[in-house]
């Protein structure tokens, strides 16, 4: 799976207001072993906000922040 293509497809789905498809795409990318990418967590958090799943969104934003902290300078 090309992670960047999948992220792009998820973003397009989110922009087209197909939030459930976008969530599924981002979740599958995360489950495929690319869970250290902050973009996945950030996009999932944004999807959760659009679905009013605010507690889940907060957890995803916190995870995204943790991923960014480990990126070398």
Residue, then its C-alpha position, 0 to 999 in steps of 0.5 A: x500500500x502506498x501510504x501517501x496515495x492512501x492519505x490523499x484518497x482519505x483527504x479527498x473523501x473527507x473533503x467530499x463529506x464522505x467521512x466514514x470512508x475517510x475514517x476507514x482508509x485512515x484506520x486501515x493505513x494505521x493498522x497496516x503498520x504506519x501508525x507512527x505517521x502524525x498525518x494519519x492521527x491528525x486526519x483521523x482526529x479531524x474526521x472524529x471532530x466532524x462526527x462529533x466524537x470529541x473524546x476520540x478526536x482529543x486522543x488522536x490529536x495527542x497521539x499526533x503530537x507524540x509522533x511529531x516529537x520523535x521526528x529528528x531535526 
